[in-house]
Amino acid sequence: MIELSNVSKTYGSGKNAVYALKEVNLTIPKGTIHGVIGLSGAGKSTLIRCVNLLERPTSGSVTVDGQEMTLLKRSALNQARHRIGMIFQHFNLLTTRTVFDNVALPLELMGQKRSAIKERVLPLLEMVGLADKAEQYPAQLSGGQKQRVAIARALASEPNVLLCDEATSALDPQTTGSILELLRSINKQLGITILLITHEMEVVKSICHRVSLISDGKLVEDAEVGDFFTAPTTQLGREFLNDFLQLSPPKELIERLNDLPGEHTHPVVRLTFSGDAVSTPLISRLARECGVDVSILQAKVESIQERTLGLMIAELLGTPAQTQEAMAYLEAHQLQVEVLGHVQRNV
């Protein structure tokens, strides 16, 4: 388990102080995959580096597997770090060492014998699919292969926790998929807790059990992945989701939208369906029961792990009373209804 309690990180002091993290509280259960997302500069990298104290929090505590990292002396901290592996965006391999020797490096630093190192490294190379690359050098590898070496190296000391700092950001989509599948397999086979930071919603969708959203150093949203994708609770969460789903009104409609309703306007809404609502013919029922016409502008269906998510942007055409009744009907049937604006209707 990983637990951050009231963790803050400040650079500088006084009026020049920069607050990278502000009283973050986060608990990650053992054996889960937890994602942290946020805009650039939000504090994601600082947060993950506070877990193994590459960045020491200004205040608060960090506990990993029952051990409070922030209280450890240097020697005990170094020992605790052996149980926390870490992989980076740009691999950080030593170019003058072979694949085998890159993976062996943590074990050499721990003072293990060459025979024990070989017994540990070769199975790891097999696990990450690089058994035939042991004697090659990083320059001879693709980006995906380099990241596999980095993953094997991070696992060499048999850690209980694996930290991933934008581990797929430098990779193409196909390679990203294969690395995510490897991380999922490692999580299942070894029971390792994985904490990853990313700006890629596809990564969160693919392998995370839970996700946290960070903004300006503060944790603003924390939810199961299915809940986050179907019903984010913050405006920033909705913006991340909308950017990922690429579902927004046509440009010509956006230019006509007004914030406030008028006597001769009708609403443009974004509807989010989940669960049974996805397969229920609610729109046709809505037209019959509320007397409104529904003009569907965009729609799509996404599979989010074991859940199905439907999204739609539509105009509700009717009188103000009819459209209000229609939105109440949709909300009563567990749809998320967001009014994007109002447009002038023909009268």
C-alpha positions as CSV (number, residue, x, y, z in Angstrom):
1,M,0.0,0.0,0.0
2,I,1.1,3.6,-0.7
3,E,-0.3,6.4,1.5
4,L,0.4,10.1,1.2
5,S,-0.9,12.1,4.2
6,N,-1.1,15.9,3.9
7,V,1.9,15.9,1.6
8,S,3.1,19.4,0.5
9,K,6.2,20.3,-1.5
10,T,7.4,23.9,-1.8
11,Y,10.4,25.2,-3.7
12,G,11.9,28.5,-2.5
13,S,10.5,30.5,0.4
14,G,8.6,33.7,1.2
15,K,7.1,35.6,-1.8
16,N,9.2,33.5,-4.2
17,A,7.8,30.2,-2.9
18,V,6.4,27.8,-5.5
19,Y,3.9,25.2,-4.3
20,A,4.3,22.1,-6.3
21,L,2.0,20.0,-4.0
22,K,-0.6,21.2,-1.6
23,E,-1.8,18.9,1.2
24,V,-2.2,15.8,-0.9
25,N,-4.0,12.9,0.7
26,L,-3.9,9.7,-1.4
27,T,-4.2,6.0,-0.6
28,I,-3.3,3.3,-3.2
29,P,-4.2,-0.3,-2.1
30,K,-1.7,-3.1,-2.5
31,G,-1.7,-4.8,-5.9
32,T,-3.6,-2.2,-7.8
33,I,-2.7,0.0,-10.8
34,H,-3.3,3.7,-10.0
35,G,-3.1,6.5,-12.5
36,V,-2.4,10.2,-11.9
37,I,-3.3,12.7,-14.6
38,G,-3.2,16.4,-14.9
39,L,-2.1,19.3,-17.1
40,S,1.6,20.1,-17.6
41,G,3.0,21.6,-14.4
42,A,0.2,20.3,-12.2
43,G,2.5,18.5,-9.9
44,K,2.3,14.9,-11.2
45,S,6.0,14.3,-11.4
46,T,6.7,15.8,-8.0
47,L,4.0,13.6,-6.5
48,I,5.5,10.4,-7.9
49,R,9.0,11.4,-6.9
50,C,7.8,12.0,-3.4
51,V,6.9,8.4,-3.0
52,N,10.5,7.2,-3.1
53,L,11.8,10.5,-1.7
54,L,13.7,11.5,-4.8
55,E,11.8,14.7,-3.8
56,R,11.5,15.0,0.0
57,P,8.1,16.5,1.0
58,T,8.2,19.9,2.7
59,S,5.5,18.6,5.1
60,G,3.4,15.5,5.5
61,S,4.2,11.8,5.5
62,V,4.7,9.1,2.9
63,T,4.2,5.5,3.9
64,V,5.0,2.5,1.6
65,D,4.1,-1.0,2.7
66,G,3.7,0.1,6.3
67,Q,7.1,1.9,6.4
68,E,7.0,5.7,6.9
69,M,9.6,6.8,4.3
70,T,9.9,10.3,5.6
71,L,11.2,9.1,9.0
72,L,14.0,6.9,7.6
73,K,17.7,7.7,8.0
74,R,19.8,7.5,4.8
75,S,20.9,3.9,5.1
76,A,17.4,2.7,5.9
77,L,15.9,4.8,3.1
78,N,18.3,3.4,0.6
79,Q,17.3,-0.1,1.7
80,A,13.6,0.8,1.4
81,R,14.2,2.1,-2.1
82,H,15.3,-1.3,-3.3
83,R,11.6,-2.3,-2.9
84,I,10.4,0.5,-5.1
85,G,11.2,0.3,-8.8
86,M,10.9,3.2,-11.2
87,I,10.8,3.7,-14.9
88,F,11.1,6.9,-16.8
89,Q,9.9,8.5,-20.1
90,H,13.3,8.4,-21.7
91,F,14.5,5.0,-20.4
92,N,17.7,6.2,-18.7
93,L,19.8,3.3,-19.9
94,L,23.6,3.3,-19.8
95,T,24.7,3.3,-23.4
96,T,28.0,1.6,-22.7
97,R,26.4,-1.4,-21.0
98,T,24.7,-4.3,-22.6
99,V,21.0,-5.1,-22.0
100,F,22.1,-7.8,-19.5
101,D,24.4,-5.4,-17.7
102,N,21.8,-2.6,-17.6
103,V,19.3,-4.9,-15.9
104,A,22.0,-6.2,-13.6
105,L,23.1,-2.8,-12.4
106,P,20.8,-2.5,-9.3
107,L,21.9,-6.0,-8.2
108,E,25.6,-5.1,-8.6
109,L,25.0,-2.0,-6.5
110,M,23.4,-4.2,-3.8
111,G,26.6,-6.3,-3.8
112,Q,25.2,-9.5,-5.1
113,K,27.4,-12.2,-6.7
114,R,27.6,-12.7,-10.4
115,S,26.0,-16.1,-10.3
116,A,23.0,-14.8,-8.3
117,I,22.7,-11.8,-10.7
118,K,22.6,-14.1,-13.7
119,E,19.9,-16.2,-12.1
120,R,17.8,-13.1,-11.6
121,V,18.4,-11.2,-14.8
122,L,17.8,-14.0,-17.4
123,P,14.3,-14.8,-16.2
124,L,13.5,-11.0,-16.2
125,L,14.7,-10.7,-19.8
126,E,12.5,-13.7,-20.7
127,M,9.5,-12.0,-18.9
128,V,9.9,-8.8,-20.9
129,G,10.5,-10.6,-24.2
130,L,14.1,-9.7,-24.7
131,A,15.9,-13.0,-23.9
132,D,17.6,-12.8,-27.3
133,K,18.8,-9.2,-26.8
134,A,21.0,-9.8,-23.7
135,E,24.3,-8.9,-25.3
136,Q,23.1,-6.0,-27.4
137,Y,23.5,-2.4,-26.6
138,P,20.7,0.3,-26.2
139,A,21.7,1.9,-29.5
140,Q,20.7,-1.4,-31.2
141,L,17.2,-1.4,-29.7
142,S,13.9,0.3,-30.6
143,G,12.1,2.6,-28.2
144,G,9.8,-0.1,-27.0
145,Q,12.6,-2.5,-26.5
146,K,14.5,0.1,-24.4
147,Q,11.5,0.6,-22.2
148,R,11.3,-3.2,-21.7
149,V,14.9,-3.2,-20.6
150,A,14.1,-0.3,-18.2
151,I,11.1,-2.3,-16.8
152,A,13.3,-5.4,-16.3
153,R,15.9,-3.3,-14.5
154,A,13.2,-1.8,-12.3
155,L,12.1,-5.3,-11.3
156,A,15.6,-6.6,-10.6
157,S,15.5,-5.9,-6.9
158,E,12.1,-7.6,-6.5
159,P,10.2,-4.5,-5.6
160,N,6.7,-4.4,-4.2
161,V,6.0,-1.0,-5.9
162,L,6.6,0.1,-9.5
163,L,6.6,3.9,-10.2
164,C,6.1,4.9,-13.9
165,D,6.9,8.5,-14.8
166,E,5.3,9.1,-18.2
167,A,6.6,5.7,-19.2
168,T,4.8,5.6,-22.6
169,S,4.9,9.2,-23.7
170,A,7.9,8.7,-26.0
171,L,6.4,5.7,-27.7
172,D,4.1,5.3,-30.7
173,P,0.5,4.0,-30.1
174,Q,1.2,0.4,-31.1
175,T,4.3,0.2,-28.9
176,T,2.4,1.9,-26.1
177,G,-0.2,-0.8,-26.2
178,S,2.4,-3.6,-25.9
179,I,4.1,-1.8,-22.9
180,L,0.8,-1.4,-21.2
181,E,0.0,-5.1,-21.7
182,L,3.3,-5.9,-20.2
183,L,2.6,-3.8,-17.2
184,R,-0.8,-5.3,-16.8
185,S,0.8,-8.8,-16.9
186,I,3.4,-7.8,-14.3
187,N,0.7,-6.5,-12.0
188,K,-1.2,-9.8,-12.3
189,Q,1.7,-12.2,-12.1
190,L,3.7,-10.5,-9.4
191,G,1.1,-8.6,-7.5
192,I,3.1,-5.4,-7.7
193,T,1.4,-2.1,-6.9
194,I,1.8,0.2,-9.9
195,L,1.6,4.0,-9.7
196,L,1.8,5.8,-13.0
197,I,1.6,9.4,-14.0
198,T,0.4,10.2,-17.5
199,H,-1.3,12.8,-19.6
200,E,-2.7,10.1,-21.9
201,M,-6.3,9.2,-21.0
202,E,-6.0,6.1,-23.2
203,V,-3.3,4.8,-20.7
204,V,-5.7,5.3,-17.8
205,K,-8.6,3.7,-19.7
206,S,-6.5,0.7,-20.7
207,I,-5.0,-0.6,-17.4
208,C,-5.7,1.6,-14.4
209,H,-8.1,0.5,-11.6
210,R,-8.4,3.9,-10.2
211,V,-7.4,7.4,-11.2
212,S,-6.6,10.7,-9.5
213,L,-6.7,14.1,-11.1
214,I,-4.3,16.8,-9.9
215,S,-4.4,20.5,-10.6
216,D,-2.1,23.3,-9.3
217,G,-0.6,20.8,-6.8
218,K,-4.0,19.8,-5.4
219,L,-5.8,16.5,-5.7
220,V,-9.1,17.5,-7.1
221,E,-10.7,14.2,-8.1
222,D,-10.1,10.6,-7.1
223,A,-12.3,7.8,-8.5
224,E,-12.6,4.3,-9.9
225,V,-11.8,4.5,-13.6
226,G,-15.3,3.5,-14.7
227,D,-16.8,6.2,-12.5
228,F,-14.3,8.9,-13.7
229,F,-15.1,8.2,-17.4
230,T,-18.8,8.0,-17.0
231,A,-19.4,10.8,-14.4
232,P,-16.4,13.1,-13.6
233,T,-17.3,15.4,-10.7
234,T,-15.1,18.4,-11.7
235,Q,-15.1,20.7,-14.7
236,L,-11.4,19.8,-15.3
237,G,-12.3,16.1,-15.3
238,R,-15.1,16.7,-17.8
239,E,-12.6,18.7,-20.0
240,F,-10.1,15.8,-19.9
241,L,-12.9,13.4,-20.8
242,N,-14.2,15.5,-23.6
243,D,-10.8,16.0,-25.1
244,F,-10.2,12.3,-25.0
245,L,-13.5,11.4,-26.5
246,Q,-13.2,14.3,-29.0
247,L,-16.9,15.0,-28.8
248,S,-17.9,18.6,-29.1
249,P,-20.4,20.6,-31.2
250,P,-19.6,21.6,-34.7
251,K,-17.7,24.9,-35.0
252,E,-20.6,26.6,-36.7
253,L,-23.0,25.7,-33.9
254,I,-20.5,26.8,-31.2
255,E,-20.5,30.3,-32.8
256,R,-24.3,30.5,-32.4
257,L,-24.5,29.3,-28.8
258,N,-25.7,31.7,-26.1
259,D,-25.1,31.0,-22.4
260,L,-28.6,32.1,-21.3
261,P,-31.9,30.7,-22.6
262,G,-34.4,33.0,-24.3
263,E,-38.1,32.9,-25.2
264,H,-37.2,31.6,-28.7
265,T,-34.2,29.4,-28.1
266,H,-33.7,25.7,-27.5
267,P,-30.9,23.9,-25.6
268,V,-27.9,22.0,-27.0
269,V,-27.0,19.2,-24.6
270,R,-24.3,16.7,-24.1
271,L,-25.7,13.4,-22.8
272,T,-23.7,10.7,-21.1
273,F,-25.2,7.2,-21.0
274,S,-23.9,4.3,-19.0
275,G,-25.1,0.9,-17.8
276,D,-28.5,-0.2,-19.0
277,A,-29.2,3.3,-20.4
278,V,-26.9,2.6,-23.3
279,S,-29.1,-0.1,-24.7
280,T,-32.4,1.5,-23.8
281,P,-34.3,3.5,-26.6
282,L,-34.6,6.6,-24.4
283,I,-34.4,9.1,-27.2
284,S,-37.3,7.7,-29.1
285,R,-39.3,7.5,-25.9
286,L,-38.3,11.0,-25.1
287,A,-39.7,12.3,-28.4
288,R,-43.0,10.5,-27.8
289,E,-43.5,11.3,-24.1
290,C,-42.3,14.9,-24.0
291,G,-43.3,16.0,-27.4
292,V,-39.8,17.3,-28.4
293,D,-37.8,16.6,-31.5
294,V,-34.2,15.5,-31.0
295,S,-31.6,16.5,-33.5
296,I,-28.5,14.3,-32.9
297,L,-25.3,16.2,-33.9
298,Q,-22.7,13.6,-32.7
299,A,-22.8,10.3,-30.9
300,K,-20.4,7.5,-30.0
301,V,-20.0,4.5,-27.7
302,E,-16.8,3.6,-25.8
303,S,-15.9,0.5,-23.8
304,I,-14.3,1.5,-20.5
305,Q,-12.9,-1.7,-19.1
306,E,-16.1,-3.6,-18.0
307,R,-18.4,-0.7,-18.6
308,T,-20.0,0.8,-21.7
309,L,-20.2,4.5,-22.1
310,G,-22.4,6.3,-24.6
311,L,-22.1,10.0,-25.5
312,M,-24.3,12.2,-27.6
313,I,-24.6,15.9,-28.5
314,A,-28.1,16.9,-29.5
315,E,-30.5,19.8,-29.9
316,L,-33.8,19.5,-28.0
317,L,-36.4,21.2,-30.2
318,G,-39.6,22.2,-28.5
319,T,-41.1,24.9,-26.3
320,P,-39.2,25.9,-23.1
321,A,-41.6,23.8,-21.0
322,Q,-41.2,20.8,-23.2
323,T,-37.4,21.0,-23.2
324,Q,-37.3,21.4,-19.4
325,E,-39.5,18.3,-19.1
326,A,-37.3,16.4,-21.5
327,M,-34.1,17.2,-19.5
328,A,-35.9,16.1,-16.3
329,Y,-36.9,12.9,-18.0
330,L,-33.3,12.1,-19.1
331,E,-31.9,12.9,-15.6
332,A,-34.6,10.7,-14.0
333,H,-33.3,7.8,-16.2
334,Q,-29.8,8.2,-14.8
335,L,-28.3,10.2,-17.8
336,Q,-25.8,12.9,-17.2
337,V,-27.2,16.0,-18.9
338,E,-24.9,19.0,-19.5
339,V,-26.4,22.1,-21.2
340,L,-23.7,23.4,-23.6
341,G,-25.7,26.5,-24.5
342,H,-28.8,27.7,-26.3
343,V,-29.5,28.5,-30.0
344,Q,-32.1,30.6,-31.7
345,R,-35.0,28.5,-33.0
346,N,-37.1,29.2,-36.0
347,V,-40.5,30.7,-35.1
